[in-house]
Amino acid sequence: MPRWRIGIDSGGTFCDVALFEEETGRVAVWKVSSTPDDPSRGIAGGLSQGLAEVGAEAGEVGYFGHGTTVATNALIQGRTARTGLITTEGFRDLLEIGRQKRPHLYDLQIDKPPPLVPRDLRLEVAERLRHDGRVERAASTEELARAAAALAAEGVEAAAVCFLYGYLDPAHEKLALRALAEALPGKFICASHEVAPEFREFERLSTTCINAGLGPVVREYLARLRARLAEAGIGPAPKITQSNGGTIGFETAEAQPVRTVLSGPATGVVGAAEVGAAAGFANLITFDMGGTSCDVALLQGANAALSGDQVVHGWPLKVPMLDINTVGAGGGSIAWIDSGGLMKVGPQSAGANPGPACYGLGNPEPTVTDANVVLGTLHPTHLLGGRMAIDRARSIAAIDAIAAPLGLSRMEAAQGVIRVVTANMAKAIRVISVQRGHDPRDYALCAFGGAGPLHAARLAAELDMRRILVPRNPGILCAMGLLLSDLRRDFAATHLMALDGAAEPRIAEIFARLAGQAAAWFDAEQIAAGARLCRRSIDMRYAGQNFELAVDADDPALLAERFAAAHTRAYGYALPGEAMQCVTFRLQAIACVPKARLLRHPEAGEDAAAAVAGERRTWLPELGGEAAVPVYDRDRLLAGNRFTGPAIIEQMDATTLVLPGMTARIDQLHNLILEWAP
């Protein structure tokens, strides 16, 4: 009888496993090193170890969810497939021309990412639609067949189709897909009307090409993972997280891999939203610091904003994604000295292999993890609850290598690494808060990821944030988020129209078509009628503007009022009486599924003395140097326990630093709440 739900998040450094027992509400966690050469191997290992840890069999698993960085890493590292493109005559160079926005116009050192499709593999055909969808020049099946054959002769592994105004009438793109299917049997092909049926031709073209380039990579990865799961005896159809925070089946991910580019970070935001809402913190800034990067997002009312336009590693993506800002700041980020003699940290990372110097796998360069080992905030001999040995002497040697050139002592250099990485992360948070009209002081900081709780106190101090929420299992919250996520699929259509008296029937007609697409997806996923939910929104603007704001569209009569409020919030003003336009219509289909429960525990009193496991000499600038700091065992802390800093709290998946002047308490969900003393 299935009784376990499993979520596994595979990151650049660690593979996190969360197991939820449906009958009892028990949650168990496990953590293993990632295997970058073949992530499916690390997932299979984490799965088998996690099941063994709770004494379960594979046949008892009723749900398997997965978050991955495979698509992200392939895009960033340039490991996409050899891709061809068929586009409208005169538009093959659009992929390199892009937009006439040049924020780095005078930066002679700026590096543009290479085009996703080389120019010789970008082929044009003489077809043309007008802006209203009327056919100006019909596509020739013979010309399409020649273009497809030419790409086949070049040995492409994938092919994309993107015609001007193809989102209005996909007939020409469908003809091109037919020609490619005949010329490239078994190869990955896709068209813009399937991937991003919206206006703005450059972003649509970029998104379609990225989808094609990622197609073979993700398809091969998921095939390997399928085989490993089948070999392990996992019966349920596996799910994968997409960038909007929901999950989809492997088949959908294989057809549209671009939707998984932010797969891993998105589940962490979902998990933080659920934990925060249950703990009474609806307004949060999430802080997910892992081994390679740091991801931050802003949540209001336990909801994260969705963005339809994101830029990942220089390439625009036009797919719904949670509004997450990522910087190269993780435990494995390497500290170095630039040509001006200043210390920098990241974005280069030691990753999982060779990892920080203390791993003893051949990396001599200092990382953020090495700095924490030297300072004593991390355990000097092991991580992962004793399962992973580390060598403090190697961390000392690595830190000493940068301390001498900077004229600093060992501890000053190690603390300098922490200060620099904290500043990098604070900058990332200001981008999603201060720069968008939000004061960080009005939010609680939700710290998770393997390194998040260790750096949260200093980051909060940098931003003058007064409260920190550390979930019960912060190091595996992304995996836990998989057990708290619904299935989601986004549908969109661009129809530029004025918001006037004649708009309401047209709006209803457009949403009816989108609802039909959503119903077909619900049916394919075999979702019961009572578990289906749809949310509607419209991207709107004032006439003459070039950018839109998303507005809830559950009541068309309130569109004008809601857009004015959204415009005031974003720009500080509205324009009463100015003509408004509806641009892109969006419908998010949500399939509500059974999720893990967050159990409440009875209060056990304030005394936390029984959880003290010892003390450690730790260098804290707040105390002027080295001091003996009590170390608490997180597993022994009970609801209601309270103590003051300085303190270190250790658990298998993370370490939390409590600074002097802070109080720590455990709530009934066994979350750790850190607050600055009044």
VENTA-V767122 format. One record per residue. N is the residue number from 0. SS is DSSP state (A for helix, B for strand, O for the rest). Layout:
n = (N N)
ss = (SS SS)
This chain:
n = (0 1 2 3 4 5 6 7 8 9 10 11 12 13 14 15 16 17 18 19 20 21 22 23 24 25 26 27 28 29 30 31 32 33 34 35 36 37 38 39 40 41 42 43 44 45 46 47 48 49 50 51 52 53 54 55 56 57 58 59 60 61 62 63 64 65 66 67 68 69 70 71 72 73 74 75 76 77 78 79 80 81 82 83 84 85 86 87 88 89 90 91 92 93 94 95 96 97 98 99 100 101 102 103 104 105 106 107 108 109 110 111 112 113 114 115 116 117 118 119 120 121 122 123 124 125 126 127 128 129 130 131 132 133 134 135 136 137 138 139 140 141 142 143 144 145 146 147 148 149 150 151 152 153 154 155 156 157 158 159 160 161 162 163 164 165 166 167 168 169 170 171 172 173 174 175 176 177 178 179 180 181 182 183 184 185 186 187 188 189 190 191 192 193 194 195 196 197 198 199 200 201 202 203 204 205 206 207 208 209 210 211 212 213 214 215 216 217 218 219 220 221 222 223 224 225 226 227 228 229 230 231 232 233 234 235 236 237 238 239 240 241 242 243 244 245 246 247 248 249 250 251 252 253 254 255 256 257 258 259 260 261 262 263 264 265 266 267 268 269 270 271 272 273 274 275 276 277 278 279 280 281 282 283 284 285 286 287 288 289 290 291 292 293 294 295 296 297 298 299 300 301 302 303 304 305 306 307 308 309 310 311 312 313 314 315 316 317 318 319 320 321 322 323 324 325 326 327 328 329 330 331 332 333 334 335 336 337 338 339 340 341 342 343 344 345 346 347 348 349 350 351 352 353 354 355 356 357 358 359 360 361 362 363 364 365 366 367 368 369 370 371 372 373 374 375 376 377 378 379 380 381 382 383 384 385 386 387 388 389 390 391 392 393 394 395 396 397 398 399 400 401 402 403 404 405 406 407 408 409 410 411 412 413 414 415 416 417 418 419 420 421 422 423 424 425 426 427 428 429 430 431 432 433 434 435 436 437 438 439 440 441 442 443 444 445 446 447 448 449 450 451 452 453 454 455 456 457 458 459 460 461 462 463 464 465 466 467 468 469 470 471 472 473 474 475 476 477 478 479 480 481 482 483 484 485 486 487 488 489 490 491 492 493 494 495 496 497 498 499 500 501 502 503 504 505 506 507 508 509 510 511 512 513 514 515 516 517 518 519 520 521 522 523 524 525 526 527 528 529 530 531 532 533 534 535 536 537 538 539 540 541 542 543 544 545 546 547 548 549 550 551 552 553 554 555 556 557 558 559 560 561 562 563 564 565 566 567 568 569 570 571 572 573 574 575 576 577 578 579 580 581 582 583 584 585 586 587 588 589 590 591 592 593 594 595 596 597 598 599 600 601 602 603 604 605 606 607 608 609 610 611 612 613 614 615 616 617 618 619 620 621 622 623 624 625 626 627 628 629 630 631 632 633 634 635 636 637 638 639 640 641 642 643 644 645 646 647 648 649 650 651 652 653 654 655 656 657 658 659 660 661 662 663 664 665 666 667 668 669 670 671 672 673 674 675 676 677)
ss = (O O O B B B B B B B O O O B B B B B B B B O O O O O B B B B B B B O O O O O A A A A A A A A A A A A A A A A O O O A A A B B B B B B B B O A A A A A A A O O O O O O B B B B B B O O O O O A A A A O O O O O O O O O O O O O O O O O O O O O A A A B B B B O O B B O O O O O B B B O O O A A A A A A A A A A A A A O O O O B B B B B O O O O O O O O A A A A A A A A A A A A A O O O O B B B B A A A A O O O O O A A A A A A A A A A A A A A A A A A A A A A A A A A A A A A A A O O O O O O B B B O O O O O B B B A A A A A A O A A A A O O A A A A A A A A A A A A A A A A A O O O O B B B B B B O O O O B B B B B B B O O B B O B B O O B B B O O B B B O O O B B O O B B B O O O O O B B B B B O O O O O B B B B B B B O O O O O O O A A A O O O O O O O B A A A A A A A A O O O O O O B B A A A O B B O O A A A A A A A A A A A A A A A O O O A A A A A A A A A A A A A A A A A A A A A A A O A A A O O O A A A O B B B B B O O O A A A A A A A A A A A A O O O B B B B O O O A A A A A A A A A O O O O B B B B B B B B B B B B O O O O A A A A A A A A A A A A A A A A A A A A A A O O O O A A A B B B B B B B B B B B O O O O O O B B B B O O O A A A A A A A A A A A A A A A A O O O O O O O O B B B B B B B B B B B B O O O O O O O O O O O O O O O O O A A A B B B B B B B B B A A A O B B B B B B B B B A A A O O O O O B B B O O B B B B B O O B B B B B O O O B B B B B O O O O O B B B B B O O)
